[in-house]
Amino acid sequence: MLDQDFTQALQALRSTFRDIRAVVDVDALEADIARLSEEAGAPDLWDDPAAAQKVTSALSHRQAELKRVSEVEQRIDDLDVLVELAAEMDDADAEEEARQELAALEGVVGQLEVQTLLDGEYDPRGAVVTIRSGAGGDDATDFAEMLMRMYLRWAERHKYPVKVMDTSYAEGAGIKSATFEVDVPYAYGTLSVEAGTHRLARISPFGSADKRQTSFAAVEVIPIMEEAVEVEIPEGDIRVDVFRSSGPGGQSVNTTDSAVRITHLPTGLVVSMQNEKSQIQNRAAAMRVLQTRLLLLKREEEAAKKKELAGTITASWGDQMRSYFLYGQQLVKDLRTGYEVGNPASVFDGDLDGLIAAGIKWRKRKDDD
């Protein structure tokens, strides 16, 4: 028979979910979906492709958000039925199934609860993530590829679609850089706490002296912006280079110059895209990312100026935010939150939810101070 602890845990779960449902404002969400569906059904919608894209994207995101909440609500209702069945039939198997489902729901509701803390301007948007290897030679490029796999496995665990936009392979091991897109609601708000410098300490598999090697990789996370972003880029401010897409070891993977690299001359920002089928598509994707980076750079400069005027300059950009120890103690530690995981293998296999949740809560506390 299910005990008092189970009953209390189920009541707590229901209470937390009611609070989440209120914060999400399901009624307003349904009203938005009805309005956007009507706009999407207009016969002249695609007369203005940019506006049509904005409507269909907003509709898709809101439908996904409502689906996530509705599915959890249905699972809680189904759990209630399962509990009643287990009690009536005195069925040990049904009781065990109920315990397992309660544990699973506690994890899902916990993630939804963290999402309610994401109230930044761009938090509801999808995310574009770029990983770049830093100091450390082959170990750094190998580390960058480990991080890439880590985030892809995290997305896979959550059944989030991922689109790899560009990969620059190193001549030795791993990658020099990679860019991918996670276009689901709140991907930016969630993954933005992963931005910063990551450090790996391990016995290098590439050296002959079994020495401990420290290497670095940088993670950048920006929101997916609408087509009509508010940054104008004069043609004279960019240099566009075209080249053939490459695979591991620098080998060419196609026979046409379809890959595109755009350099923004005033700032030195560089964006490469090679995973679309045509040069035109790669250029359009690269321009969208460049516009977003320039918009965010402008806002960062404005924020930094305000801090300077207020006399509170904090040199935090690019600071090391997490360390991965693969020797001795075997530990992953977030240096901002103090959150630790004693199983690095699980983290590199995509088990990031605890680290991400701690980061979101830390940022919320910091913003509220």
Backbone hydrogen bonds, N-H to C=O, Kabsch-Sander energy under -0.5 kcal/mol:
donor,donor_aa,acceptor,acceptor_aa,energy
7,T,3,D,-1.8
8,Q,4,Q,-2.6
9,A,5,D,-2.3
10,L,6,F,-2.5
11,Q,7,T,-2.1
12,A,8,Q,-2.3
13,L,9,A,-2.1
14,R,10,L,-2.3
15,S,11,Q,-2.3
16,T,12,A,-2.5
17,F,13,L,-2.5
18,R,14,R,-2.2
19,D,15,S,-1.8
20,I,16,T,-2.2
21,R,17,F,-2.8
22,A,18,R,-1.8
23,V,19,D,-2.2
24,V,20,I,-2.9
25,D,21,R,-1.4
26,V,21,R,-1.0
29,L,25,D,-2.2
30,E,26,V,-2.7
31,A,27,D,-2.0
32,D,28,A,-2.3
33,I,29,L,-2.3
34,A,30,E,-2.2
35,R,31,A,-2.3
36,L,32,D,-2.9
37,S,33,I,-2.5
38,E,34,A,-1.7
39,E,35,R,-2.1
40,A,36,L,-2.8
41,G,37,S,-1.3
42,A,39,E,-1.4
45,L,42,A,-1.8
47,D,44,D,-1.8
48,D,45,L,-1.2
52,A,48,D,-2.5
53,Q,49,P,-2.6
54,K,50,A,-1.7
55,V,51,A,-2.2
56,T,52,A,-2.7
57,S,53,Q,-2.1
58,A,54,K,-2.1
59,L,55,V,-2.5
60,S,56,T,-2.3
61,H,57,S,-2.2
62,R,58,A,-2.2
63,Q,59,L,-2.5
64,A,60,S,-2.1
65,E,61,H,-2.1
66,L,62,R,-2.5
67,K,63,Q,-2.4
68,R,64,A,-2.0
69,V,65,E,-1.7
70,S,66,L,-3.0
71,E,67,K,-2.6
72,V,68,R,-1.5
73,E,69,V,-2.2
74,Q,70,S,-2.4
75,R,71,E,-2.1
76,I,72,V,-2.2
77,D,73,E,-2.1
78,D,74,Q,-2.6
79,L,75,R,-2.1
80,D,76,I,-1.9
81,V,77,D,-1.7
82,L,78,D,-2.3
83,V,79,L,-2.5
84,E,80,D,-2.1
85,L,81,V,-2.4
86,A,82,L,-2.5
87,A,83,V,-2.0
88,E,84,E,-2.5
89,M,85,L,-2.5
90,D,86,A,-1.0
91,D,86,A,-1.2
92,A,90,D,-0.7
95,E,91,D,-2.0
96,E,92,A,-2.2
97,E,93,D,-2.3
98,A,94,A,-2.2
99,R,95,E,-2.2
100,Q,96,E,-2.3
101,E,97,E,-2.4
102,L,98,A,-2.4
103,A,99,R,-2.1
104,A,100,Q,-2.2
105,L,101,E,-2.7
106,E,102,L,-2.3
107,G,103,A,-1.4
108,V,104,A,-2.0
109,V,105,L,-3.2
110,G,106,E,-1.8
111,Q,107,G,-1.7
112,L,108,V,-2.1
113,E,109,V,-2.5
114,V,110,G,-1.9
115,Q,111,Q,-1.9
116,T,112,L,-1.2
117,L,114,V,-1.9
118,L,115,Q,-1.9
119,D,117,L,-1.4
125,R,122,Y,-2.1
127,A,182,V,-2.5
128,V,222,I,-3.1
129,V,127,A,-0.5
129,V,180,F,-3.0
130,T,220,E,-2.9
131,I,178,A,-2.7
132,R,218,A,-2.6
133,S,176,K,-2.6
134,G,216,F,-2.8
139,D,136,G,-1.3
140,A,136,G,-0.5
141,T,137,G,-1.9
142,D,138,D,-2.4
143,F,139,D,-2.3
144,A,140,A,-2.4
145,E,141,T,-1.6
146,M,142,D,-2.0
147,L,143,F,-2.4
148,M,144,A,-2.2
149,R,145,E,-2.4
150,M,146,M,-2.1
151,Y,147,L,-2.3
152,L,148,M,-2.2
153,R,149,R,-2.7
154,W,150,M,-2.0
155,A,151,Y,-2.4
156,E,152,L,-2.2
157,R,153,R,-2.4
158,H,154,W,-1.3
159,K,156,E,-1.2
160,Y,155,A,-2.8
163,K,181,E,-2.3
164,V,162,V,-0.5
165,M,163,K,-0.5
165,M,179,T,-2.6
166,D,179,T,-1.8
168,S,177,S,-3.0
169,Y,167,T,-0.6
170,A,174,G,-1.8
175,I,141,T,-2.1
176,K,168,S,-3.1
177,S,168,S,-1.5
178,A,131,I,-1.8
179,T,166,D,-2.9
180,F,129,V,-2.5
181,E,163,K,-2.6
182,V,127,A,-2.9
183,D,161,P,-0.6
183,D,181,E,-0.5
184,V,182,V,-1.3
186,Y,124,P,-1.5
187,A,184,V,-1.9
188,Y,125,R,-2.9
189,G,123,D,-1.9
190,T,186,Y,-2.1
191,L,187,A,-2.9
192,S,188,Y,-2.3
193,V,190,T,-0.7
194,E,191,L,-2.3
195,A,192,S,-1.3
196,G,219,V,-2.3
197,T,319,D,-1.4
198,H,196,G,-0.5
198,H,217,A,-3.1
199,R,322,R,-2.5
200,L,215,S,-2.8
201,A,324,Y,-2.9
202,R,213,Q,-2.0
204,S,202,R,-0.7
204,S,211,K,-1.9
213,Q,202,R,-3.9
215,S,200,L,-2.5
216,F,135,A,-2.3
217,A,198,H,-2.1
218,A,132,R,-3.0
219,V,196,G,-2.6
220,E,130,T,-3.1
222,I,128,V,-2.4
224,I,126,G,-2.1
225,M,223,P,-0.6
229,V,227,E,-1.7
231,V,229,V,-0.9
237,D,234,P,-2.1
238,I,235,E,-1.4
239,R,263,T,-2.3
241,D,239,R,-0.6
241,D,261,R,-3.0
243,F,259,A,-1.9
247,G,251,Q,-3.5
249,G,170,A,-0.9
250,G,247,G,-1.8
251,Q,248,P,-1.0
253,V,245,S,-2.4
254,N,245,S,-0.7
258,S,256,T,-2.0
259,A,243,F,-1.9
260,V,273,M,-2.9
261,R,241,D,-3.1
262,I,271,V,-3.1
263,T,239,R,-2.7
263,T,261,R,-0.5
264,H,262,I,-0.5
264,H,269,L,-3.2
265,L,237,D,-2.4
265,L,263,T,-0.9
267,T,264,H,-0.6
268,G,264,H,-3.1
269,L,264,H,-0.5
271,V,262,I,-2.4
273,M,260,V,-2.6
274,Q,165,M,-1.8
275,N,165,M,-1.7
282,N,278,S,-2.2
283,R,279,Q,-2.4
284,A,280,I,-2.3
285,A,281,Q,-2.3
286,A,282,N,-2.4
287,M,283,R,-2.5
288,R,284,A,-1.9
289,V,285,A,-1.9
290,L,286,A,-2.5
291,Q,287,M,-2.7
292,T,288,R,-1.9
293,R,289,V,-2.4
294,L,290,L,-2.4
295,L,291,Q,-2.3
296,L,292,T,-2.6
297,L,293,R,-2.5
298,K,294,L,-2.2
299,R,295,L,-1.9
300,E,296,L,-2.4
301,E,297,L,-2.3
302,E,298,K,-2.0
303,A,299,R,-2.4
304,A,300,E,-2.7
305,K,301,E,-2.1
306,K,302,E,-1.9
307,K,303,A,-2.2
308,E,304,A,-2.4
309,L,305,K,-2.4
310,A,306,K,-1.7
311,G,307,K,-0.8
311,G,308,E,-0.7
312,T,307,K,-2.6
316,S,314,T,-1.8
319,D,316,S,-1.9
321,M,197,T,-2.9
322,R,197,T,-1.1
323,S,333,K,-2.6
324,Y,199,R,-2.7
325,F,323,S,-0.5
325,F,331,L,-3.8
326,L,201,A,-3.1
326,L,324,Y,-0.6
329,Q,327,Y,-0.7
330,Q,327,Y,-1.3
331,L,325,F,-1.5
332,V,341,V,-2.4
333,K,323,S,-2.6
334,D,339,Y,-2.7
335,L,321,M,-1.8
335,L,333,K,-0.6
336,R,321,M,-0.8
338,G,334,D,-2.3
341,V,332,V,-2.4
346,S,343,N,-0.9
347,V,343,N,-1.4
348,F,344,P,-2.8
349,D,345,A,-0.8
350,G,347,V,-2.1
351,D,346,S,-2.4
352,L,350,G,-2.0
356,I,352,L,-2.8
357,A,353,D,-2.8
358,A,354,G,-2.2
359,G,355,L,-1.9
360,I,356,I,-2.4
361,K,357,A,-2.4
362,W,358,A,-2.3
363,R,359,G,-2.4
364,K,360,I,-2.3
365,R,361,K,-2.4
366,K,362,W,-2.3
367,D,363,R,-2.6
368,D,364,K,-1.9
369,D,365,R,-1.2
